[in-house]
Amino acid sequence: MSSTFSDRILGEVSKVVIGQKEMLEGILIGLLTGGHVLLEGVPGLAKTLTISSISKAISLGFQRIQFTPDLLPSDLIGTMIFNQKTGDFTARKGPIFTNIVLADEINRAPAKVQSALLEAMAERQVTIGETTYILETPFLVLATQNPLEQEGTYPLPEAQMDRFMFKLLVTYPSKSEEMKILENMSREQAPSISTVVSKEELLEARSAVNRVYIDEKVKRYIVELVMATRSPSEHGLGRLTHLISLGGSPRATINLTRAALAHAFLRGKDFTTIDNVKAIAKDVLRHRIILTYEAEAEGVTVDEVISEILGEIEIA
């Protein structure tokens, strides 16, 4: 099931999206696990196109919300409207009531909007007035942010960053991929995306992911990785002590496990290996590890720190 599931989606989306395999796989893992995904990359790298194309290929509801400094919580979740005929207030639901929400330039919205989104991400529910509404299943927030532009942005708080399963770094296409993009864009009409997977099939695939076996040895390896981000000196990584200010939370451990299960599923395996964990470790950990000012002064990146941890921690 795994190969046909992913092949159908990737085959359809590749009609309009060239390359970006890591971003596509990361979004698929998010869909298979219910984990929210943060995409970081400069404008023009097909982030919005990829997300909208996947939602069409899987027959899911999709809403794009452009986050701006003047955005209000009601613009996101909805508000109460007074009905003059009945004299009652009724709820007008906002665009967050869908399956996939694209929060474009998420770091441009103020704290109140971030708080409203956090409730939806964490609890899969939204409160309008005095009533709480359960969001649809599946529900996934895919957020984008520009790493270069700082003016007029509000850095996401650690609590909200921790709600994202992945932080994916979206890079430029290769020369051959750019040539294919040019050929596609030279056509008068872009290829259309057809629905190739139903919502029911996605939910079945989620159940299949939960049935993927994970050995106790792999679980111990995941725990050791996360613990090493908190207390590196206890894991033979004393050099990192002055570089890491904050390590991964227990949610990092959970998300590493869930993502590794989905990674194995997408490769047609019914068991999880250490290699599956290593393949997604950076995407799960890079936004959860906070470096010190000393690390920034030395030009050390989060990915370099994670690579050193991966190289030191051995299978128990």
C-alpha positions in Angstrom: 0.0 0.0 0.0 2.8 2.4 0.9 4.4 2.4 -2.5 1.2 2.9 -4.4 0.0 5.5 -2.0 3.1 7.7 -2.3 3.7 6.9 -6.0 0.2 8.0 -7.0 0.5 11.3 -5.1 4.1 12.1 -6.1 3.4 11.1 -9.8 0.5 13.5 -9.9 2.2 16.4 -8.1 5.3 16.1 -10.2 3.2 17.3 -13.2 3.6 20.8 -11.8 6.3 20.6 -9.1 9.8 19.8 -10.3 12.2 18.4 -7.8 11.8 19.4 -4.1 11.7 15.7 -3.1 12.5 16.4 0.5 9.8 18.9 0.9 7.2 16.6 -0.7 8.2 13.7 1.5 8.2 15.9 4.6 4.6 17.0 3.8 3.5 13.4 3.2 5.0 12.3 6.5 3.1 15.2 8.1 -0.2 14.0 6.5 0.5 10.4 7.6 1.2 11.3 11.2 -0.9 14.5 11.7 2.3 16.4 12.4 2.4 20.1 11.4 5.2 21.3 9.1 7.1 24.5 8.9 8.7 25.3 5.6 11.6 27.8 5.5 12.8 29.2 2.2 13.1 32.3 0.1 10.1 33.2 -2.1 9.6 31.5 -5.4 10.5 27.9 -4.5 7.0 26.4 -5.1 6.0 26.0 -1.5 2.4 27.2 -2.0 2.1 25.3 -5.3 3.3 22.1 -3.7 0.9 22.3 -0.8 -2.1 23.2 -3.0 -1.2 20.4 -5.5 -1.0 17.8 -2.7 -4.4 18.8 -1.3 -5.9 18.4 -4.8 -4.2 15.0 -5.3 -5.6 13.7 -2.0 -9.1 15.4 -2.3 -8.6 17.4 0.9 -10.0 20.8 1.8 -7.4 23.6 1.4 -7.2 27.2 2.6 -4.3 29.6 2.2 -4.1 32.4 4.8 -1.7 35.3 4.2 -0.4 36.3 7.6 0.1 40.0 7.9 0.8 42.4 10.9 -2.9 43.6 10.8 -4.4 40.1 10.8 -6.9 39.4 13.6 -7.7 36.1 15.3 -11.2 36.4 13.9 -9.8 36.5 10.4 -8.3 33.0 11.2 -10.9 31.2 13.3 -14.1 33.2 12.7 -16.3 35.3 14.8 -19.9 35.7 16.2 -22.3 37.5 13.9 -25.6 39.1 15.2 -28.7 38.0 13.3 -31.2 40.8 13.3 -34.1 38.6 12.4 -33.7 36.1 15.3 -31.9 38.5 17.7 -29.3 35.8 18.3 -25.5 35.5 17.7 -24.4 32.8 15.3 -20.8 31.6 14.6 -19.3 32.4 11.3 -16.4 29.9 10.9 -13.1 31.1 9.5 -10.8 29.6 7.0 -9.1 27.3 9.6 -12.1 25.0 9.3 -10.5 22.8 6.6 -8.1 19.9 6.2 -4.9 21.7 5.1 -4.2 25.3 6.2 -1.3 27.1 4.5 -0.2 29.8 6.9 1.9 31.9 4.5 4.6 34.0 6.1 3.5 32.9 9.6 6.0 35.0 11.4 4.4 38.2 10.1 1.3 37.9 12.4 1.2 39.3 15.9 1.0 37.3 19.2 -2.8 37.1 19.4 -3.1 35.5 16.0 -0.3 33.1 16.9 -2.1 32.2 20.1 -5.3 31.4 18.2 -3.4 29.2 15.8 -1.6 27.4 18.6 -4.9 26.2 20.1 -5.9 24.8 16.7 -2.5 23.1 16.3 -2.3 21.7 19.8 -5.9 20.7 20.6 -7.4 20.3 17.1 -10.1 22.6 18.2 -11.2 26.3 18.0 -13.1 28.5 20.4 -15.5 31.1 19.0 -17.3 33.1 21.6 -18.2 30.5 24.3 -18.4 27.5 22.0 -15.6 25.1 21.2 -15.6 23.5 17.8 -13.7 20.3 16.9 -11.7 20.6 13.7 -11.9 18.2 10.8 -9.8 15.1 10.5 -7.2 15.2 9.0 -6.1 18.6 10.0 -2.7 19.9 9.2 -1.0 23.3 9.4 1.7 23.9 6.8 3.4 27.2 7.5 6.0 29.1 5.6 8.5 31.7 6.6 11.2 33.7 4.8 14.6 33.3 6.5 16.1 36.5 5.1 13.4 39.1 5.8 13.4 40.3 9.4 11.6 43.7 9.2 8.0 43.5 10.3 8.2 39.9 11.6 7.4 38.4 14.9 9.6 35.5 15.8 7.6 32.4 16.7 7.7 31.5 20.4 9.4 28.3 21.4 6.1 26.7 22.5 4.6 27.2 19.0 7.8 26.1 17.3 7.7 22.9 19.3 4.2 22.1 17.9 5.7 21.6 14.5 6.8 18.1 13.8 9.2 19.2 11.0 11.1 22.3 10.0 12.0 21.8 6.4 14.6 23.9 4.7 13.5 24.5 1.1 16.4 25.0 -1.3 16.9 26.2 -4.9 16.4 23.6 -7.6 19.4 22.1 -9.5 20.3 23.2 -13.0 18.5 20.3 -14.7 15.4 20.9 -12.5 15.4 24.6 -13.4 15.5 23.7 -17.1 12.4 21.5 -16.6 10.7 24.3 -14.7 11.4 26.6 -17.6 10.0 24.1 -20.1 6.8 23.7 -18.0 6.3 27.4 -17.6 6.7 28.1 -21.3 3.5 26.3 -22.0 0.3 28.4 -22.3 -1.6 26.2 -19.9 -0.1 24.4 -16.9 -1.0 20.7 -16.3 -4.0 20.2 -14.1 -3.9 18.0 -10.9 -6.4 15.2 -10.6 -7.5 13.5 -7.4 -5.7 10.2 -7.1 -6.1 9.4 -3.4 -9.3 9.7 -1.4 -9.5 11.0 2.2 -10.5 7.5 3.3 -7.4 6.1 1.7 -5.3 8.6 3.6 -6.9 7.6 6.9 -6.3 3.9 6.0 -2.6 4.8 5.4 -2.4 6.5 8.8 -3.7 3.3 10.4 -1.0 1.3 8.4 1.7 3.6 9.7 0.6 2.9 13.3 1.1 -0.8 12.6 4.7 -0.4 11.5 6.9 -2.2 14.0 9.5 -0.4 16.1 12.0 -2.3 18.2 13.0 -1.4 21.7 16.5 -0.9 20.5 15.4 1.8 18.1 13.3 3.5 20.8 16.3 3.6 23.1 18.3 5.2 20.3 15.7 7.9 19.8 15.7 8.7 23.6 19.5 8.8 23.7 19.5 11.3 20.7 17.1 13.7 22.4 18.8 13.3 25.8 22.1 14.2 24.2 20.6 17.5 23.1 19.8 18.3 26.7 23.0 17.0 28.5 25.7 16.6 25.8 28.5 16.1 28.3 26.9 13.0 29.7 27.0 11.5 26.2 30.6 12.2 25.3 29.8 15.5 23.6 31.3 17.9 26.1 32.3 20.3 23.3 28.6 21.0 22.7 27.9 22.1 26.3 28.6 25.7 25.7 26.9 25.7 22.3 23.4 24.4 23.3 21.2 26.6 25.4 18.0 24.4 25.2 17.6 20.8 24.0 14.7 18.9 22.6 11.5 18.4 24.6 9.7 15.1 25.1 7.6 16.1 22.1 10.8 15.8 20.1 11.1 12.1 21.2 7.5 11.5 20.2 7.8 13.2 16.9 11.0 11.4 16.1 9.3 8.1 16.6 6.2 8.9 14.6 8.1 10.4 11.8 10.5 7.4 11.6 7.4 5.1 11.4 6.0 7.1 8.5 9.5 7.2 6.8 9.7 3.4 7.0 6.1 3.1 5.7 6.9 5.3 2.6 9.7 2.9 1.8 7.5 -0.1 1.9 8.8 -1.5 5.1 6.8 -2.9 8.0 9.6 -2.2 10.6 11.6 0.8 11.6 15.4 1.0 11.6 18.0 3.4 12.9 18.5 4.7 9.4 14.9 5.8 9.3 15.5 7.8 12.5 18.7 9.4 11.1 17.1 10.3 7.9 14.5 12.6 9.6 16.4 13.6 12.7 17.5 17.1 11.5 14.0 18.0 10.3 12.6 17.1 13.7 15.3 18.6 15.9 16.6 21.7 14.1 13.8 24.0 15.4 13.8 22.5 18.9 17.5 23.0 19.7 18.3 26.6 20.8 21.9 27.6 20.4 23.8 29.9 22.7 25.2 33.3 21.7 28.6 31.8 21.8 27.6 29.3 19.1 26.2 32.1 16.9 29.5 34.0 17.4 31.5 31.0 16.3 29.2 30.5 13.2 28.0 27.1 14.4 24.7 26.0 12.9 22.0 23.8 14.4 22.4 21.2 11.7 26.1 20.9 12.4 25.3 20.3 16.1 22.8 17.6 15.2 25.3 16.0 12.8 27.8 15.7 15.6 25.3 14.2 17.9 24.3 11.6 15.3 27.9 10.8 14.8 28.6 10.2 18.5 25.4 8.3 19.7 25.7 4.6 19.1 23.1 1.9 19.0 22.7 0.5 22.5 
